[in-house]
Amino acid sequence: MNSQWYNTHKTYAEPLKDPKWMGKFLDYWNIQAELELTEDNLRILLDLRMKITHYIEKIFYYNEINQKDVDQINNYLGLSKVKRKLIYCNGEYTSQLIPITRDIKWIISEIAASFVKFLAEYDNERIRICENPDCRWVFYDESRSRTRRWCDSKCGNLMKVRRFREKQKNK
């Protein structure tokens, strides 16, 4: 979601078009996949980002997504074929999902799975969208009072300065 370019954040280009950035993204989220950044794959990833951002906005503004959205997310989850594997390491057993193919479908299903895990395991009422109109990053409000309005202090300070200058101008 937050891979979009905004005025207040460091990236000044479309990161999804950057093979280095995509490699770091896949590594960070432990998605082992072979991805060619073709026009089709880029279009698919941009569309996925737009839809997940739209789902977040619905949750933020209306506190839920509709059945059509749930069905679309389930379609994303079902794109990749996987097999399960039992792992034994250091006296413990774990289960692991292994993709049959490590392609764009695997990446999409893993991104969708991460989104689903977020919805299922976190308090949806703490999902926020930065109130800076030039930013709009999504963040999780971990404050005790649940009143955080900006993604970081940079956006908060910027908005406070804007309000102050607007008041000064109107005096």
N, C-alpha and C positions, 0 to 999 in steps of 0.2 A: 504494500500500500504506500509506504513512505519512500518509494523509489522515484516518485514524481519530482520534477524540478519545481522549486518554489523560490521566490525572491530572497527569503531569509535564510536559506540553507546553502551549504557549500557547493553542491553540485550545480553546475550551470549548463548542463547538457542532459540529454536523455540517457540515463545510466543503462537502461536495458539494451541499448545499441553498442555498449562497450564490452567487448569480450573479457577484458580484465575484471571489470566490475562484476559481470555475470559469474565469472569463475570464483571470485571472492564470496559472492552471494551463495552460490551452491556449496562451497566449502563451509561457510559459516553455519548454514542450516543442515549440513551433513547430507546433502543430496548428491549422491554419486551418480552422475549422468553424463552422457555425451551429448552436447548441445551445439548444433550449428546455428549461428545467428542469421538464418535466412530471413527474407522478407516475410514469409508465411509464419515462421516461428516467432518473429518479433511481433507481428500482428496478433497472434494468439496470446502472447504474454501481455501485450498492452491491453487487449480485451479483458483478460483475466484480472489484471490490476484494476481496470475501470469497474468491473462487476463487483469485486470484493470491496472496493471503496464505496460503491453504491450500497452494498449490504451493510457496511459499517454505518453509513449515514442513516439508513433506515433504523438501525438499532439505536443510534444516538438520538434521533428525532422522535421515533415512534415506539421504541423499546422492543421491536420485533421485526422479523422478516416474514414474508408470506410463503405459502406452500409452493408457489411457482419458483421462488428463490431457493427454497430447500431442495426441490427437485433438481434444479440446475447445479447446486453444490454437490448433490449425490451423483449427478452425471460426471462431474469433474473427478470425484473420488473413484468412480468406476472405470476411468479411462485406462488405467494401467493394470496389467495382469501381474500378480505377485504369487510367490510361493512362501510358505512359512518354514522356518528352520529352527530347530532346537539347538541352542548353544550352551555348552558347559565350560565354565571358566572359573578358576579359583574357588571351587566347591559350590558354585551357584549355577542354577539353570535360568536361562532367559529364552524368550522367543523373539525371533527377528523376521521381519518381512523382507523378502529378497525380490527385487523386480525381475521379471522375465526379460524385458528390454529396458535399457536405461536411456530413453529418448524423451522428447518433449512431453509425451503423455505421462511419463513417470514424474517429470518436474511439475506439471500441472496438478496431478493427483496429490503430490507431496505438499505443494503450496495450499491446496484446498484442505488437506488433512490438518495442516498447521492452523489454518483459520478455524476449522471445526473444533480442534482441541482448545483453542482460545475461547470460543463461544461456550463450550461445555464446562471448562474448568475455572473460568474467571467470572467475576461479577460484572455482568453486562452494563449495569448502571454506572460503572466507573470508566467506561469507554468514553473518550472525549475527542472532540475535533478542535484544534487550536483556533481561538477566536480572532487571531490575526488574519484578516482577509487575504493577505498576500502569502499566507503559509498553508493553513488548513491541514497540517499533519495530524495523523491519528496518534493518540497516546492513551496510556492507562493511568488514571488518576489514583495514585497510591497515598494521597494526603489523608490525614485523619478526618478532616472536615469535609472531604469530597468536594472541594470548591475550586480546584485548580482549573485555570482557564486557558493557559498557554502551554505549548509543548516544552518550552524551556525558558530560562530567564531572559535570553536574547529577545524572544518575541514579546514577553511580558514587559520588558523595559521599553521596547520600541513602541508598544501600544500606549504605555503610560506617558511617554514623551509626546506622542501624537495628541493624546487627550489634553495634556498640559498646553501644548502650542495652540490647539483649537480654542481653548478657554481664553488664552492670552489674546488671540486674534479677535475674539468676540467682545473683549472689554472696551 
